[in-house]
């Protein structure tokens, strides 16, 4: 694969590395900087999605259970009808029903209450859950906390034997909240290749080296259009974004992407420090996709 045109465009947009695989084999790679572990920001959400799918398979939780049953000790004094109706599934589709985003990066350092579960559930629920897409960190954070509480360990150590170690990922750093819970909405640090291997795992329907790490049906559901989103019309799955050409991707701030191109049996992964992430993503479809 000739990455020259993509490299020419992506370099000025502060791409740091790109890897392309097709039919399970690497066909393209370019590094602007060494592939050290970097913050993948909200692409972390897709790993939380995987954890939820694994936990549901193990019987630890159900995405149909109500939040009032999942978090009985963290509820506000008055539980609104909308909060009472919200389910774990609503955490994964960004259709929680709250009026504005919460736990966003610029706000988290200033919260006075260290119990983010309690403070997140206390935010106003202004819409019927499941109806309105609003991108936020509350949903994936709470989903990750639920897995941790049911499993009795943090999200990193829950995923170590189930996902990370079988993928060759040594113990990663992952942001935590003031109570020590892994922050499932962001802050996971991985290399370009570790992120790429996660994309390949999902392209392979959750299987790696003959072992089913993530349930196949969960992979199918989470990388399918579950709801419409409010950005581009390509839909949203369970903490995965839909995209052009029927693609789905894990997507992090400043251009952290692993993109499943199922019609081409290919994965494209990028890490970046870009303030033009939308243009960087578009370049994948104009300069890489046509070569597949």
N, C-alpha and C positions, 0 to 999 in steps of 0.2 A: 504493500500500500504506500502511495506517495502522500505523505503528510505535509509536503512543502507549503501548499496554499493555506492549509489550516494553521500551520506554525507561523506563517507570515502574519496572519490576522490575529492569532491568539496571543502572540508574544507581547505586543503593545498593550493588550488588555490584561496583562499580568497573570496569564496562565503559568503554572509551575511544572505541570507534567500531564501527559496524556498517554493512555494505553488503549489499544483496540484489539479485541479478540473476535474471531469468527469461527464457528464450528469447533469451539473448544481450544483453538490455537491462537497464540498471539500473532497478529499480522502487522502491528504498527506500534511504535513507542517513540516519544520524544520528551526529554527532560530539559527544562530551562534551569532547574535547580535540583540538588540532590533530593531523593525521595525519602526524607525523614518523616516521622510521625507529625501530623498537623491536625489542628482542630477541624473536624468535618462539619461543625455547626449542626444545622437541622437535618443533615443526612443521618445523624444519630437516630432520628425518629424512626427510620426504617428498621434499625436494629431493635428498637423497642417493639415495633410491630412484630418482628420475628419472635421476640421473647413472649409476647402475648399469645401468638399462635402455638408455640411450643407448650406454654403453660396450660392453654385450653386443652390441648391433646393429652396432657398429663392429668387432667381433671382438677387442676388447681383453681380454675375460674371458668366463667362463661361470658362471652361478649354480650349475651342477652340479659345478664343480671343487672339490677338497678344499682345506681350509685349509692342510694340510701342504704342498701344492703351491703355494698362493698366497703363503705366508709362510715359505719354507724356511729363511731366515736368522734367524728370530725365534722358533724353536720352543724349548721347554724341553728340558733334557738328556734327560729321559724323556718320551716321547710316549705318552699313555694311549690305549687302544683307542677311547675316546669322542672324544678330540681327533682321532685319525686318521680317524674316520668323519665329522667335521663338514664341511659344505659352505658355500659362499657363500650359498646359499639360506637356510641356518639362521641366518645373520647378519641376514637381512631379516625373518624371521618371529618373532624373539624366542624361538626354540627351539634355542638354541646348545648347551644341555646343561650349562652351568656352574651351580654350586650357589647362587651369590648374585650380585646385580648388581655391576657394576664400572664405574669411570669416571663415577660419579654426581657431580653438581655440588658437593655438600658435601665430597667427598673429593679431587677432582682437585688442588686447590692444595697438598696435603700429600704427594703421591707423591715419594719420593726418586729414583726412576729416571725420567729424562726420556724413555726409550724406552717409550712407552705400548703400543706393539704387542707388544713382548716381554713386558712385565709383564702385559698382558691375556691373552695366550696361556698364561702360566704359572699363571693361576688354575685351581683344580681343576675338571675336567669330571666331574660326578657323575651325569649321566644320559645316556641315549642321545639324541644330537642328533635334532631333529625331533619329539620326543615331548612335551616339557613346555614350556609358555609361561612365560617369566620376563622381565618387562620390564626392560631394561637398556640401557646406552649402548655396551657393548662391540661388539655386532653392527653397528650403523650406523657406528660409528667405524672399525672394521676394513674394512667395505665401502667407505667413503669413501677410506681410505688405499689400498686396492687399486686403485681407479680412478686415484688420483693417481700411484701408482707406474707403472702401465701406460701412462698418458697422458704422464708426464714433466712434469707441472705440478700446481699446487695445484688444489683442487676449484673454487674461484672462477673461476680462469682457464680451466679446462676447460669450465665451464658458460657463460662469457661469450658466445662465438660460437654456442653450441648452444642455449642456453635464455634466459639473462638478456637479452642484447642484442635478440634477436627479440621479447622481451616488453616491451621498453622499460625494462628495469631497468639503471640505470647501476651501475658497479662497487660491489658491496655489501661491507660489513664482515662477516667471519665468523670466529668464534673459531678459534684454532689451538692445537696441542699444543706442548710445549717444543721439539720437533724441527722445527717449522714446518709440520706437516701440518694442513690444514683439519680441524676437529673436526666430522665429519659427523653427530654425534648431537645437536648443539645450537649455539646461539650465532650464528645468522644474523640479521642486522638488516634488516628490510624495513618499508615503509609498509603501511598497511591495504590500499591499492589494489594494491600489488605482490603481496601475499599473495592478494588476491581474484582477480587475474588468473591466478595459478597454479591456483587452484581452477577457474576458467573454462576454462583450458587442459585440465585433466583431464576436465571435463564434456564438452568438445569432442573427447575421445578423442585428445588430444595435438596437435591442429592449431590453428594460429593464423595468421590472414591467409593462408590457403591453403597453409601450410607445415607439414609433419609434424615437430614438434620432438621429441616423445617417441614411440617406436613404439606404434602403436595396441594391439597385443597386450599390450605391457608395461603400458600404462594399464589395460587390462581385467583383467589378472592381479593387478596390485598393488592395485587397488581392488575386489577380490573376496575372499571369505572363503577364506584359505589354511589357517588353523589356528584352533582355539578359543582365546580368551584367558581369563585368570583373573579378569576384572573384571565383565563385564556380559552375557556370553553372545552378543554380536553379532559376534564373530570379529575376526580381524586379517588384513590382507593383507601386502604388502611395505612395511612402515613406514607404513602407513595403518590407522586404526582403523575398524572397522565400527560402525554406530550404528542408532538407531531409524529406522523407515520405509525400511529397506534402504539407508540412507545410508553413505557412507564419508567420512573426514575426515583432514586433517592436523591434529595436535593438539599444542599446546604448553602448558607450565606457565602457570598464572595466567590461563588463558582465551584462548589464541591459537588460533583455529579458522578453517579454511576447509572448508565442509561441502558435499559433493556430494549433491544431492537429485535423483537421476536420474528418479524417477517424476514429478517436477514440472518437470524440465528447468531446475533452479534451483541457484544457489550462494548460500550465506550465509557471510559472513566477519566475524569479530569479533576485535578486539584488546582486551586488558584488563589490569588489574593486580588480578585478583580472587583472594581466598582462598576463594571459593565457586564455583569454576569448574564443578563438576558441576551446580549449580542454574542457573548461567548457560546452560549447554548445554541443559538441559531446557527452559528458557524459549523456546529457538528452536522447539522442537516444539509447545509449547502456544500460543505467541503469534504466531509467524511462519508456520510450516508450514501451519496451516489456512487461511491467506489465499491460498496459492499455487494 
